[in-house]
């Protein structure tokens, strides 16, 4: 004999079936309980996302968050790193160019003193030998100033060894991202020579001293005979002879008791020409120094701008996310409580039928 009984409740539907000596009880959750579970799961997922954004500071932390923004941000961060490296290079360049500029300015002052000594030597009663001792000390100081203009192993005012004067001194100054995505480095340069062929001219002398083993001093203001040729001096006067290479034909500016006023005049003409080129070199270094400073400021501003741009794409709004976090935590607590109530009701119903056989 089979009997069916149907019992209806507000939140749950329980169907009991009794067959001879066997019985079965099935308890099915109503749609409202399923909705509560789904809402709680959704709240938990949103809470996890919000907590991650607050912890990392990013609303787009991986490609799955927003593939387009992530790609742009990743590439831009790479550029920001390159700009930072350029800033470091510019910092070194600032120091290097500043040392060179200071060296040239000091050398101009020393050569000006030598010029004054030569003017004094034209007075008949002056002891030219003693004046020459002073000039010798000043010339030694000139070489010391040039050789000391070294920063991080790089000297921009003295050529030595097998250095190639035709190669410009270059420093990274900027990054260039083209429209097609290609990347390149912009550079600032100081051209050490106007030309590398033909006879030397005063415009080729863009260093203070040329001590190259393979040269004859032509690219150094203080070692080039081009200034004597330019002013038509009787001899190839130079302030300093080349220590590394050929000195053939070079006559170092010096005085003795037999030096004539005509010779002193030639020396003065050469020194004046040297001073003119030294001021050109100093001006070039000064302009480069100013350019480096401007480029450094630009690089800092560019880095800040790129960082700000990336932030607008991927950074989380911390105030908004913090407010959302508090709301989601409250929503989570309410969801847990709602589900607990439903589960408690389910337990009561289950207990009513746990002894049915």
C-alpha positions as CSV (number, residue, x, y, z in Angstrom):
1,X,0.0,0.0,0.0
2,X,1.4,3.4,-1.0
3,X,0.6,6.7,0.6
4,X,1.5,10.3,-0.5
5,X,1.5,13.3,1.8
6,X,2.4,16.8,0.5
7,X,3.6,19.4,3.1
8,X,4.0,23.0,2.0
9,X,6.1,25.6,3.7
10,X,6.8,29.2,3.0
11,X,10.5,28.9,2.2
12,X,11.0,25.3,1.5
13,X,9.2,22.5,-0.4
14,X,9.6,19.0,1.2
15,X,8.3,15.9,-0.5
16,X,8.1,12.7,1.5
17,X,7.5,9.4,-0.2
18,X,6.8,6.1,1.7
19,X,7.0,2.8,-0.1
20,X,6.3,-0.3,2.1
21,X,9.4,-0.6,4.3
22,X,11.4,2.2,2.6
23,X,11.1,5.9,2.6
24,X,12.8,8.9,1.0
25,X,13.0,12.5,1.9
26,X,14.2,15.2,-0.6
27,X,14.6,18.8,0.4
28,X,14.9,21.4,-2.5
29,X,16.1,24.9,-1.9
30,X,13.7,27.6,-3.1
31,X,14.8,30.2,-5.8
32,X,15.2,32.8,-3.1
33,X,17.9,30.8,-1.3
34,X,19.7,30.3,-4.6
35,X,19.6,34.0,-5.3
36,X,21.1,34.7,-1.9
37,X,24.0,32.4,-2.7
38,X,24.6,34.0,-6.1
39,X,24.5,37.5,-4.6
40,X,27.0,36.5,-2.0
41,X,29.3,35.0,-4.5
42,X,29.1,38.1,-6.7
43,X,29.8,40.3,-3.7
44,X,32.8,38.2,-2.7
45,X,34.2,38.5,-6.3
46,X,33.8,42.3,-6.3
47,X,35.3,42.5,-2.9
48,X,38.4,40.5,-4.0
49,X,38.8,42.8,-7.0
50,X,38.5,45.9,-4.9
51,X,41.0,44.6,-2.3
52,X,43.5,43.8,-5.1
53,X,43.2,47.3,-6.5
54,X,43.7,48.9,-3.1
55,X,46.7,46.7,-2.4
56,X,48.4,47.3,-5.8
57,X,47.1,50.8,-6.5
58,X,46.1,49.7,-10.0
59,X,42.7,49.1,-11.6
60,X,44.4,47.7,-14.6
61,X,47.1,45.4,-13.2
62,X,47.2,42.7,-15.9
63,X,46.2,42.3,-19.5
64,X,43.0,40.6,-18.6
65,X,41.8,43.7,-16.8
66,X,42.0,45.8,-19.9
67,X,44.3,44.6,-22.7
68,X,44.5,47.9,-24.5
69,X,45.3,50.0,-21.5
70,X,47.7,47.4,-20.2
71,X,49.6,47.4,-23.5
72,X,49.9,51.2,-23.6
73,X,50.9,51.4,-19.9
74,X,53.5,48.6,-20.3
75,X,55.2,50.3,-23.3
76,X,55.0,53.7,-21.7
77,X,56.6,52.4,-18.5
78,X,59.4,51.1,-20.6
79,X,59.8,54.6,-22.1
80,X,59.8,56.1,-18.6
81,X,62.7,53.8,-17.7
82,X,64.6,54.9,-20.7
83,X,64.0,58.6,-19.8
84,X,65.3,57.9,-16.4
85,X,68.5,56.4,-17.9
86,X,68.8,59.5,-20.1
87,X,68.5,61.7,-17.0
88,X,71.4,59.7,-15.5
89,X,73.4,60.2,-18.7
90,X,72.6,63.9,-18.7
91,X,73.7,64.2,-15.1
92,X,77.1,62.8,-16.1
93,X,77.2,65.0,-19.1
94,X,76.4,68.1,-17.0
95,X,79.5,67.3,-14.9
96,X,81.7,66.5,-17.8
97,X,80.8,69.6,-19.8
98,X,81.0,71.8,-16.7
99,X,84.5,70.5,-16.0
100,X,85.5,71.2,-19.6
101,X,83.9,74.7,-19.5
102,X,85.7,75.5,-16.3
103,X,89.0,74.3,-17.7
104,X,88.7,76.5,-20.8
105,X,87.7,79.6,-18.7
106,X,90.7,79.0,-16.4
107,X,93.0,78.5,-19.4
108,X,91.8,81.8,-20.9
109,X,92.7,83.6,-17.7
110,X,96.2,82.0,-17.7
111,X,96.8,82.9,-21.3
112,X,95.7,86.4,-20.6
113,X,98.4,86.6,-17.9
114,X,101.0,85.3,-20.4
115,X,99.9,88.0,-22.8
116,X,100.4,90.6,-20.1
117,X,103.9,89.2,-19.4
118,X,104.8,89.5,-23.1
119,X,103.6,93.1,-23.2
120,X,105.8,93.8,-20.2
121,X,108.8,92.2,-22.0
122,X,108.8,95.0,-24.6
123,X,110.0,97.4,-22.0
124,X,113.7,97.7,-22.5
125,X,114.6,97.6,-18.8
126,X,112.8,94.4,-18.0
127,X,114.7,91.2,-17.2
128,X,113.3,88.9,-19.9
129,X,114.8,85.9,-18.3
130,X,112.9,86.4,-15.1
131,X,109.7,87.1,-17.0
132,X,110.3,83.8,-18.9
133,X,110.5,81.9,-15.6
134,X,107.0,83.3,-14.8
135,X,105.7,82.4,-18.2
136,X,107.1,78.9,-17.9
137,X,105.2,78.4,-14.6
138,X,102.0,79.7,-16.3
139,X,102.5,77.3,-19.3
140,X,103.0,74.4,-16.9
141,X,99.8,75.4,-15.2
142,X,98.0,75.4,-18.6
143,X,98.9,71.8,-19.2
144,X,97.9,70.9,-15.6
145,X,94.5,72.6,-16.1
146,X,93.9,70.7,-19.3
147,X,95.0,67.3,-18.0
148,X,92.9,67.8,-14.9
149,X,89.7,68.4,-16.9
150,X,88.8,64.8,-16.6
151,X,85.5,63.4,-15.3
152,X,84.8,59.7,-15.2
153,X,87.7,59.0,-17.5
154,X,86.5,61.4,-20.2
155,X,88.5,64.6,-21.1
156,X,86.9,66.9,-23.6
157,X,89.7,69.5,-23.8
158,X,92.8,67.3,-24.2
159,X,93.5,64.8,-27.0
160,X,95.9,62.0,-26.2
161,X,96.9,58.6,-27.3
162,X,95.2,57.6,-30.6
163,X,92.0,59.6,-30.1
164,X,90.2,60.6,-33.3
165,X,89.5,64.3,-33.2
166,X,87.0,64.0,-36.1
167,X,84.6,61.9,-33.9
168,X,82.2,64.2,-32.0
169,X,81.7,63.9,-28.3
170,X,78.2,62.6,-27.9
171,X,75.8,62.2,-25.0
172,X,72.3,60.7,-24.9
173,X,69.8,63.5,-24.5
174,X,66.3,62.2,-25.3
175,X,64.2,59.3,-26.4
176,X,62.2,59.4,-29.6
177,X,59.1,57.2,-30.0
178,X,57.9,57.4,-33.6
179,X,54.3,57.0,-34.7
180,X,55.0,53.5,-36.0
181,X,56.3,52.4,-32.6
182,X,60.0,52.5,-33.4
183,X,62.4,53.7,-30.8
184,X,65.6,55.8,-31.0
185,X,67.9,57.9,-28.9
186,X,68.5,61.6,-29.6
187,X,72.0,62.9,-28.8
188,X,73.8,66.2,-28.1
189,X,77.3,66.5,-29.5
190,X,80.4,68.6,-29.4
191,X,82.3,68.5,-32.7
192,X,85.9,68.3,-32.0
193,X,87.0,69.4,-35.4
194,X,85.7,71.3,-38.4
195,X,87.4,68.9,-40.8
196,X,89.8,65.9,-40.8
197,X,91.4,66.4,-44.1
198,X,93.7,69.0,-45.7
199,X,95.9,71.4,-43.8
200,X,95.0,72.5,-40.3
201,X,93.2,75.8,-39.7
202,X,92.4,77.7,-36.6
203,X,88.8,76.5,-36.8
204,X,90.1,72.9,-36.4
205,X,91.6,73.7,-33.0
206,X,88.6,72.9,-30.8
207,X,90.5,71.3,-27.9
208,X,93.0,73.1,-25.6
209,X,95.8,70.6,-26.1
210,X,96.5,68.0,-28.8
211,X,99.1,65.5,-27.5
212,X,98.1,62.6,-29.8
213,X,101.0,60.2,-30.7
214,X,99.9,60.3,-34.3
215,X,99.5,64.0,-34.6
216,X,101.4,67.3,-34.6
217,X,99.2,69.3,-32.3
218,X,96.9,70.7,-34.9
219,X,93.6,70.2,-33.1
220,X,94.7,71.9,-29.9
221,X,94.5,75.7,-29.5
222,X,97.7,75.8,-27.4
223,X,99.6,73.3,-29.6
224,X,98.6,74.3,-33.1
225,X,100.9,76.1,-35.5
226,X,97.9,77.3,-37.5
227,X,97.6,80.5,-35.5
228,X,101.2,81.5,-36.4
229,X,100.4,80.9,-40.0
230,X,97.2,82.9,-39.8
231,X,98.9,86.0,-38.4
232,X,102.0,85.6,-40.6
233,X,104.4,85.2,-37.7
234,X,108.1,84.8,-38.5
235,X,108.1,81.4,-36.7
236,X,105.6,78.6,-36.0
237,X,104.9,79.8,-32.4
238,X,102.8,77.5,-30.1
239,X,102.0,77.9,-26.5
240,X,102.8,74.3,-25.7
241,X,104.6,71.7,-27.9
242,X,103.0,68.3,-28.6
243,X,104.2,65.8,-25.9
244,X,103.0,62.7,-27.7
245,X,103.6,63.2,-31.4
246,X,105.7,65.3,-33.8
247,X,107.0,68.6,-32.8
248,X,108.7,69.4,-36.1
249,X,108.7,73.1,-36.8
250,X,107.0,74.0,-33.5
251,X,108.5,76.9,-31.6
252,X,107.3,77.3,-28.0
253,X,106.6,80.8,-26.9
254,X,109.4,81.8,-24.6
255,X,111.7,84.7,-23.8
256,X,115.4,85.1,-23.3
257,X,117.9,88.0,-23.2
258,X,118.2,88.0,-27.0
259,X,114.4,88.0,-27.8
260,X,113.6,91.0,-30.0
261,X,110.5,93.2,-29.8
262,X,109.6,92.0,-33.3
263,X,109.6,88.5,-32.1
264,X,107.5,89.5,-29.1
265,X,105.1,91.2,-31.4
266,X,104.7,88.0,-33.4
267,X,104.2,86.1,-30.1
268,X,101.5,88.6,-29.0
269,X,99.7,88.2,-32.4
270,X,99.7,84.5,-32.0
271,X,98.5,84.7,-28.4
272,X,95.7,87.1,-29.4
273,X,94.6,84.6,-32.1
274,X,94.7,81.8,-29.6
275,X,92.6,83.7,-27.2
276,X,90.0,84.4,-29.9
277,X,89.7,80.6,-30.6
278,X,89.7,79.8,-26.9
279,X,86.7,82.1,-26.4
280,X,85.0,80.3,-29.3
281,X,85.6,76.9,-27.6
282,X,84.5,78.3,-24.3
283,X,81.4,79.7,-25.9
284,X,80.6,76.3,-27.5
285,X,81.0,74.5,-24.1
286,X,78.8,77.2,-22.5
287,X,76.1,76.7,-25.0
288,X,76.3,72.9,-24.7
289,X,76.1,73.2,-21.0
290,X,73.0,75.3,-21.2
291,X,71.5,72.9,-23.7
292,X,72.2,69.9,-21.4
293,X,70.6,71.8,-18.5
294,X,67.5,72.5,-20.6
295,X,67.3,68.9,-21.8
296,X,67.6,67.6,-18.2
297,X,64.7,69.8,-17.2
298,X,62.7,68.6,-20.2
299,X,63.5,64.9,-19.4
300,X,62.3,65.4,-15.8
301,X,59.1,67.0,-17.0
302,X,58.6,64.3,-19.7
303,X,59.0,61.6,-17.1
304,X,56.4,63.2,-14.8
305,X,54.0,63.7,-17.8
306,X,54.4,60.1,-18.9
307,X,53.9,58.8,-15.4
308,X,50.8,60.9,-15.0
309,X,49.4,59.7,-18.4
310,X,49.9,56.0,-17.3
311,X,48.3,56.8,-14.0
312,X,45.1,58.0,-15.7
313,X,44.9,54.8,-17.6
314,X,45.6,52.2,-15.0
315,X,45.7,53.7,-11.5
316,X,42.9,53.0,-9.1
317,X,40.9,55.8,-7.6
318,X,41.9,55.1,-4.0
319,X,39.1,57.2,-2.4
320,X,36.5,55.6,-4.6
321,X,37.8,52.1,-4.0
322,X,38.0,52.6,-0.3
323,X,34.4,53.7,-0.2
324,X,33.5,50.7,-2.4
325,X,35.4,48.4,-0.1
326,X,33.4,49.5,3.0
327,X,30.1,49.1,1.1
328,X,31.1,45.6,-0.2
329,X,32.2,44.5,3.3
330,X,28.8,45.6,4.7
331,X,27.0,43.9,1.8
332,X,29.0,40.7,2.4
333,X,28.1,40.7,6.1
334,X,24.4,41.1,5.2
335,X,24.6,38.4,2.6
336,X,26.2,36.0,5.1
337,X,23.5,36.8,7.7
338,X,20.7,36.2,5.1
339,X,22.2,32.9,4.1
340,X,22.6,31.9,7.8
341,X,18.9,32.6,8.4
342,X,18.0,30.5,5.4
343,X,20.3,27.7,6.4
344,X,18.8,27.7,9.9
345,X,15.3,27.3,8.5
346,X,16.6,24.5,6.3
347,X,18.0,22.8,9.3
348,X,14.7,22.9,11.2
349,X,12.8,21.4,8.3
350,X,15.5,18.7,7.9
351,X,15.1,17.8,11.5
352,X,11.3,17.3,11.2
353,X,11.9,14.5,8.8
354,X,15.1,12.9,10.0
355,X,13.3,10.2,11.8
356,X,10.9,9.3,9.0
357,X,11.4,5.7,7.8
